[in-house]
Amino acid sequence: MLSFEEARAIAYGAFAQTWEVGSCGEYTVAEYGYEDDTAWLLLDGGRRLVIDGDYSCEPVGRGSTFVDKRTGEIYFVTYLEASDRIDAMTPVGRHP
C-alpha cells in the first residue's frame, strides 16, 4: 500500500514537468488531503489555488486527483460522480 507521501510524489512526477505555470503558478500538491480504503484524494494544481485558495485558478472540466493505494494509478473523479464517496473520506495531514 502506498503512503500519502508516495501518492503526492507520484502525482508531482506525473504533472509537474508538463504543467503550464501561467498566472496560477507552479504545480503543487498540498501536504494534506483525504483517504478511503482504496485511494488517496489529493489537492493539487497551481500554487495560487493550492496554497493561496484562489479558486479562479481551479481547472475547469478536470475532476479531483485520486491515486490508487495499491497500484499508484492516477485517475480523476468529479464530485458529481462520487459525492457520497468523497464526503465519506477521512482527512489526512494538517488541514488549514
TIVEX-193777 format. One record per residue (C-alpha): residue number from 1; residue in one letter; chain; x, y, z. Coordinates in steps of 0.5 Angstrom, whole numbers, plus 500, padded with zeros to 3 digits. Layout:
# residues N
NUM_a_A_X_Y_Z $
...
//
This chain:
# residues 96
1_m_A_500_500_500 $
2_l_A_503_507_498 $
3_s_A_503_512_503 $
4_f_A_500_519_503 $
5_e_A_507_522_501 $
6_e_A_509_517_496 $
7_a_A_502_519_493 $
8_r_A_504_526_493 $
9_a_A_511_524_490 $
10_i_A_507_520_484 $
11_a_A_502_526_482 $
12_y_A_508_531_483 $
13_g_A_512_527_478 $
14_a_A_507_526_473 $
15_f_A_505_533_472 $
16_a_A_510_538_475 $
17_q_A_514_538_468 $
18_t_A_508_539_464 $
19_w_A_505_544_468 $
20_e_A_504_551_465 $
21_v_A_506_555_470 $
22_g_A_502_562_468 $
23_s_A_499_566_473 $
24_c_A_497_561_477 $
25_g_A_504_559_479 $
26_e_A_508_552_479 $
27_y_A_504_546_480 $
28_t_A_504_544_487 $
29_v_A_501_538_491 $
30_a_A_498_540_498 $
31_e_A_501_537_505 $
32_y_A_494_535_506 $
33_g_A_488_531_503 $
34_y_A_484_525_504 $
35_e_A_483_518_504 $
36_d_A_479_512_504 $
37_d_A_481_504_504 $
38_t_A_483_504_497 $
39_a_A_485_511_495 $
40_w_A_488_518_497 $
41_l_A_485_524_494 $
42_l_A_490_530_493 $
43_l_A_489_537_493 $
44_d_A_493_539_487 $
45_g_A_494_545_482 $
46_g_A_497_552_481 $
47_r_A_500_554_487 $
48_r_A_495_560_488 $
49_l_A_490_555_488 $
50_v_A_493_550_493 $
51_i_A_497_555_498 $
52_d_A_493_561_497 $
53_g_A_486_559_496 $
54_d_A_485_563_490 $
55_y_A_479_559_486 $
56_s_A_480_563_480 $
57_c_A_485_558_479 $
58_e_A_481_552_479 $
59_p_A_482_547_473 $
60_v_A_475_547_469 $
61_g_A_473_540_467 $
62_r_A_478_536_471 $
63_g_A_476_532_477 $
64_s_A_480_531_483 $
65_t_A_486_528_483 $
66_f_A_486_521_486 $
67_v_A_492_516_487 $
68_d_A_490_508_488 $
69_k_A_493_506_494 $
70_r_A_495_499_491 $
71_t_A_498_501_484 $
72_g_A_499_508_484 $
73_e_A_495_509_479 $
74_i_A_492_517_478 $
75_y_A_485_518_476 $
76_f_A_480_524_476 $
77_v_A_473_524_479 $
78_t_A_469_530_480 $
79_y_A_465_531_486 $
80_l_A_458_530_482 $
81_e_A_460_523_480 $
82_a_A_462_521_487 $
83_s_A_459_526_492 $
84_d_A_458_520_497 $
85_r_A_465_517_497 $
86_i_A_468_524_497 $
87_d_A_464_526_503 $
88_a_A_466_520_507 $
89_m_A_473_520_506 $
90_t_A_478_522_512 $
91_p_A_482_528_513 $
92_v_A_490_526_512 $
93_g_A_495_531_514 $
94_r_A_494_538_518 $
95_h_A_489_542_514 $
96_p_A_489_549_515 $
//
